Amino acid sequence: MTKAVSAYAPCHVSTLFVPVITDSPETTGSLGIGFSIFPGVYTTVKILGYGSKHVKWLLNGEPVQPENLSTSFTVFKKMLEIYGGNVKMEISQWCYLPIGGGFGVSGASALSLSLALNEALELGLSTEEAAMIAHVSEVINKTGLGDVISSLLGGFEIRVKAGGPGHGTVK
């Protein structure tokens, strides 16, 4: 039996920002102003079976080594750690913006993956908890500071307190 779950997160551009680095990735982030943009990242997780550990990862329809997607791979490893079992799955991510171009693609990829895995694996995390895993993954991989919390809100925003979802404040 195949189970498929999809999630979407908009990409994000910071126009002005000040990094805030703390001793904790949960409270590390940025203050600033930015906006979410479309298209973002679409992620589909297909559960293909249980009992064996295997993942096939596609980016824009092409096979990719998950280790090459450091931020999303960190999300994947953390979610599997929470799950605690073996699962065979296919992860397909679609992004139409360039990776590494300052559009917050890694944050949108991490957020959409975290949300899809949470539902597909029936982890029972709140949206905020799943988003925090994406935020922490961005911080420890040094791919972003405020993109995940901003993408979670969407639209134009002002980050008035640094940190991930549940710690930072976005208006």
N, C-alpha and C positions, 0 to 999 in steps of 0.2 A: 504494500500500500504506500503510495506516494503522498506526501503532504507538502504543499507549497505555501509559503507566506512571503508577501512583498511589503516593502517599506520604502518611503521616499524621504529625502532630506534636501532642502535647498542648499546651494552653495552660498558662501558669504564673503563679502569684501569689507575690510576695515578701511575707513577713510582717514581716521585719526585714531591713534592708540598709544597707550603707555603700558609697557609690560609691568606686571606685578609678580615677582618671583618670591615664593615663600618656601618653607621647608617641607611643604606638602603639595603634591600635585592636585589635590582636591581644592585647595585654596589659591593655588597659582592660577593666574589668568591675565586679563588685561582690562584696563579702563579705556573707554573710547566710544567712537561712533562708527556705524557701518550699516550695511543693508544686505538682505538676502537676494539672491538672483536665481532666475530660472533659465535654463534647466539646471537641476541639481543632480543628485545621484539616486538612481533606482536600484534597489537590491532585492533579489529573490533568493530565498533559501528553500531548497527542496530536500526534504528528509526522504531518503531512499531505502533506509533500513536501519536496523539496530543490531548490536552485538559485534560489529566490526568498526574500526576507526579508519575512515577514508574521506577525503574531501577532494572534490574537483572544483577548481575555482576558475571562473571566466570573467574577463574584463572586456567589455564591448564585444562579446561573442568569441573572444580568443582565449585559449588556455593561458594561464599565468601561474607562476610559482607564488604561493601566498607569502613567502618570506620576502618577496620583492615589494609587497604592499605593507610596509612595516606597521603603520598605525592600525589598519584594518586587521592585520594578522594578530596584533596584540589584543584587540577586541575579541577576535575568534578564540584565542587561547584562554582568555579569562572566562568567556561564556562557557566553554567546554569544561573548564575547571569547576565552575558553579554547577553545571549539569551533572558531572561526575560519572557519566557512562560512556559507552562507545556508540557512535552513530555514523552512518554513511550518509553523506550529503553532497549536494551541488550548490555552490554559491555563484550567482551571476550578478555582476554589477555593471550598470550602464552609466557612462558619464560622457557628456558631449563637450566639456570644457577641458583645457589642457591641465594635466597634473603638474604641479610646481609653478603655476603661473600666477599665484596670488589670489586665486578665486575660492579658497577654502574647500577644495575638492577632498582633501584628506579628512577634514572634519565631517563633511557631508557623507563621505564613504563610511567612516567609522560610526556615525550616528545611525544611518539607515541600516547598516549591518547589525548594530547592537539591538535596534528595535525589532528587526526581522528575526534574529536568533532568539531573542527573549520570547517571542510568540511561538516560533517553530518548535523550540525545545521545551515550551511550557514552563519557563523558569519562574514565572510569577513576580518578576521585578516590576516596580512601578516605572512609568516612563522616565521619571526623574532619575531613578537608580540606573536604568539602562543607559541613559544619556551620560551619567557620570562616568560610567565605564569608558564610553567613547572619549569624553573630555580627558580623563586620566591617560588614556592611550595616546592622545595627541600631545599632551605635555611631556610624557616620558620619551616619546619619539622625536620631540622637538619639531613638530610639524604645525603647531598652532597653539594659541593661548585663549582666544575668545570665540572661535568659530562655532564650536559645538553648541554652547549655550545660546548664541545668537541665532543659529540655524533652527534650534528647537523652537524659538519664539517666532522667527520669520519676520519679514518686512523691514522697515527702518527701525533702528534701535540705538539706544545709548546704554553702554555698560557702565553702571555707576558703582558697582562693587565687584571686585575681581573674584574669580573662582568658577568652578563648574556648577552645574545645576544643583540647587539645594544650598550652595554657599554663595555664589555670585548673584548679582541683581541686575536685571536687564529691563529697561523701560522702553 
